[in-house]
């Protein structure tokens, strides 16, 4: 019976995460300005397109809110499994990490395929960034360095995204492969870099698989951009 309750909790996290992701910040902000952001600019329901069509300020606000959605959702799930003592129901050692990973996956799926907007959403880069910020602030900063360096050089958000996001996988794998440890031995997740106890970033295979799946989702969502990049037809990103 205890496992049944645990399954219900995980299902609730999946459903809430998807519904939260479906609350598209860009479409809500677009509606405030009286437009459907998917009908203008790049037709993408994301912060970048909000910046193109409405204003730079509106675009930045959209991106920040989406990042916070990813970060705060992970934090809330972490707090639930920490203080509700759900880990005692089932002895799987990485239950908390699994729950946070599921919340991140379904948040990004909701953002990309929102049930409220005919399943036509954004590309989930900001929500992914919020999740990465929670599990490893160091990797988040390094990812931002890669992203903004590429953007400064090429002025194309799409190019920056399809390179920086997969690079996150490599940034996580390097210390795992080298088996580096700079933090005390910690067996449970306590926020930012403490999932396992055998590597610099203290992550297990659960988070690494989650990061790979989300990076794959984001790259697939950018396929049209990638084709335009190959043809040399992808325009520079210019904010209004």
N, C-alpha and C positions, 0 to 999 in steps of 0.2 A: 504493500500500500504506500509505503514511503517513496518508492521509486515512481509510482503513479503520480504523486504530488509533485515530485521533481520534474517529471515530463510536462505536467501542466504549467509549471513555472517557466520552463524553457519555451513552451509553445506561446505563452503569454508574452515573453520577451520578443520572440520572433514576430508576432502579430503587431505589438506596439511599435517595434522598431520599423517595420515596413510602413505602418500608417504614419509614423512620424516622418519618415523619409518622403512619403507621398505628399506631405505638406511642402510643396515647392516654394522656396523663398523667392525665387526670381519671378514666378507667376503671380505670387501674392503682391510683390512690389510693383510688378507690371500692372496689375489690376488697380492699384492705388493711383497710378498714372493714367488709367483708362485704356490700357492696351494689353493685348495678348503677346507677350514677348516672343512667342514662337512664330509669329507672323512677320517679324522684322529682323534685320541684320542677318546673322547666321542661322536664324530660326531655332537656335538651341535655347533650352530653358535653363540657363546657367548665369553665374555672376558676370562672366566675361561679356556675354551678349547684353546683359543689363547695362554694363558700362559703355558698350558701343551705342546702344539705342537711347538710353535715358540720360545717364550722366556717370562720370567717373566715381562720384561719391556714392551713388546708388549701387554701382557695381561692387565697390569695396564693401559696403554694408552687407550686400547679398553674400559675398564670399565669406565674410567674417561670421555671419549667422550660420552658414552651412558648416563651417569649421567647428563652431561651438556646438552644433547639433551632434556632430560625431564625437566630440570630446565629452560633452555633458552626458550623452547617452551611455558611453562607456563608464563614466564615473558613477552614474546612478546604478547601473548593473553591478558594478564592483561593490558599491555600498550595500546593495540588497543582499548579495551573497556573503558579505562580511558580517553585517549586523543581524541579519535574519538567521544566521548560522545554518544555511541550507546545505553547506558542505558536509554537515554531519549526517544528512539523510543518506548519502551515498558516498563511498570512500574513494571515488575516482580522484586522484591527486590534483588534476588540472581542471576541475569543474568550473572554477571561477573564470579561468582563461577561456574555456569553451563557451561559456555564456556570453562573455564580452565579444568573442569572435563572431558568434551568431548574431548578436545585436548589430555589429558593424556590417556584416554581409547583407542583412535584410534592410538596414538603413540605406545602404547604397543602392540596393535593388529598388526600394521605394522611391528614391530620388530619381533613378533612371527610368523607372516604369511606374509612375504614380497612378494609383487607382482613381484618384479624384480628377485626373486630367487626361483621361483616355489613354493612359499608359505611355504618354509622350512627355518625357522629362529631360533632365540634364545628363551630364556625363560623370557625375559623382566624384570629381577630383577633390573638391573641398571637403566633402563628408569623409572621404578616405584620409585626407590630411588631418582632420580632427581626431580620427581613430589613432593614427600614427603619433600625433601629439600626446595622446594619453599613454600609449604603451611605451613610447620612447621619445622624450623631448629632444634628445641628442640627434637621433635619426631625423626627426622632424626638421630641425635646424639645418642639417646637412642636405636634406632634400630640398629645402627652400633655397639654399645656396646654389644647388645645381639648377633648379627651376629658373631663378631670377638671373643667373649668369647666362643661360641659354636665351632667355627673353631679351636681355640687354644686347646680345649679339645678333639675334635674328628677328626680334620684334614679332614673334609668332607664338601665341599662347598654346596652340595645338601642338606645335613641335616641342615646346618646353614640357608639356604634359606627357606626351608619349615617350619621352626620354627620361624625364625625372621620376615618373611613377615606377616604371620597371627598375630603375636604378635603386629604388628603395629596397628591393629584394636583395640586390648585391650588397648593399650597405649592412643589411641584417646578417647575411651569410658569412661575410668576412670574419667577424669575431667568433662566430660559431665554428667555422672551419679551423681557425687558429686556436680555438679554445682558450681565449683570453679571459682573465678574471681580474677585475679591479674593485669589485664591491664585496662586502661581507657575504658569507653564505646565508642565503635567504630561501626558504622553501615555499613561500606563498606570495602571491601577488599583492603588493602594497602600493601600487601606483607608480607609473614611470620606471620601467626597466627592471622589474623584479618578478618575472614570471617563474623562472626556474633558478637553478643555483649552479650551473655548470658552464656559463659563458659570460662574456662581457655584458650582453644585453639581457640575459636571464629570460630567454624565451624558449618555448618548446615547439615541437613540430606543429602544434595546433595553430599558433599565431603565424608561423612561416607559411603554412598552407593557406591560411586566411589572406595574408598579404599577397600571395601569388594569385589567388582567385580574384581578388579585388583589382589587382593590377591588370589581369587578363580582361576583366569586365571593362575597365577604363580604356584599354587599348582597342577593344572591339567597338566601343562606343565612338572611337575616333577614326574608324575605318575610312569614312568619307574624307576626313581631313588628310589621312595618310595618302590616299590616292591623289588628292590635289597637290600634296607636297611632292609626290613622285613626278607629277606632271609640271611642277613649277607654277601651279596656279593658286596656291594657298596665299591669300592676302595677308599683309601685315595687320596686327591687331592694333587698332586705333580707338581710343576712348573718346566719347563725346565731351 
